[in-house]
Amino acid sequence: MPAASIAALEVENEGGTFIYSFDMKPPRNDGIDEVNVDASTGSPVGPVQYEASASERTEAAAEKKAAA
């Protein structure tokens, strides 16, 4: 992802495997590309997933509400 910047980073437990989940902000659009990497091996986990900015806002609001 040339010229992309990291918008967010989380450590998550996916099915017993810890992963780093990077939200990458590419300059070409208004959404993010989510990239998941196995925390112990550094190997990519699954494909890069695109999320439109509207979907990202909805997900962030749901996570904030769940945390409250």
Contacts in CASP RR format, 6 or more apart in sequence:
PFRMAT RR
TARGET T0000
AUTHOR 0000-0000-0000
METHOD contacts of the structure
MODEL  1
MPAASIAALEVENEGGTFIYSFDMKPPRNDGIDEVNVDASTGSPVGPVQY
EASASERTEAAAEKKAAA
1 24 0 8 1.000
1 26 0 8 1.000
1 33 0 8 1.000
1 35 0 8 1.000
1 48 0 8 1.000
3 26 0 8 1.000
3 27 0 8 1.000
4 24 0 8 1.000
4 25 0 8 1.000
4 26 0 8 1.000
4 27 0 8 1.000
4 33 0 8 1.000
5 24 0 8 1.000
5 25 0 8 1.000
6 22 0 8 1.000
6 23 0 8 1.000
6 24 0 8 1.000
6 25 0 8 1.000
7 23 0 8 1.000
7 24 0 8 1.000
7 25 0 8 1.000
7 32 0 8 1.000
8 22 0 8 1.000
8 23 0 8 1.000
8 32 0 8 1.000
9 20 0 8 1.000
9 21 0 8 1.000
9 22 0 8 1.000
9 23 0 8 1.000
10 20 0 8 1.000
10 21 0 8 1.000
11 18 0 8 1.000
11 19 0 8 1.000
11 20 0 8 1.000
11 21 0 8 1.000
11 39 0 8 1.000
12 18 0 8 1.000
12 19 0 8 1.000
12 21 0 8 1.000
13 19 0 8 1.000
14 36 0 8 1.000
14 45 0 8 1.000
17 38 0 8 1.000
17 39 0 8 1.000
17 40 0 8 1.000
17 45 0 8 1.000
18 38 0 8 1.000
18 39 0 8 1.000
18 40 0 8 1.000
19 36 0 8 1.000
19 37 0 8 1.000
19 38 0 8 1.000
19 39 0 8 1.000
19 45 0 8 1.000
20 36 0 8 1.000
20 37 0 8 1.000
20 39 0 8 1.000
21 34 0 8 1.000
21 35 0 8 1.000
21 36 0 8 1.000
22 34 0 8 1.000
22 35 0 8 1.000
22 36 0 8 1.000
22 37 0 8 1.000
23 32 0 8 1.000
23 33 0 8 1.000
23 34 0 8 1.000
23 56 0 8 1.000
24 32 0 8 1.000
24 33 0 8 1.000
24 34 0 8 1.000
24 35 0 8 1.000
25 31 0 8 1.000
25 32 0 8 1.000
26 32 0 8 1.000
26 33 0 8 1.000
30 52 0 8 1.000
30 53 0 8 1.000
31 50 0 8 1.000
31 51 0 8 1.000
31 52 0 8 1.000
31 53 0 8 1.000
31 56 0 8 1.000
32 50 0 8 1.000
32 51 0 8 1.000
32 53 0 8 1.000
32 56 0 8 1.000
33 48 0 8 1.000
33 49 0 8 1.000
33 50 0 8 1.000
33 51 0 8 1.000
34 48 0 8 1.000
34 49 0 8 1.000
34 50 0 8 1.000
34 51 0 8 1.000
35 44 0 8 1.000
35 48 0 8 1.000
36 44 0 8 1.000
36 45 0 8 1.000
36 46 0 8 1.000
37 43 0 8 1.000
37 44 0 8 1.000
37 45 0 8 1.000
38 44 0 8 1.000
38 45 0 8 1.000
51 59 0 8 1.000
END
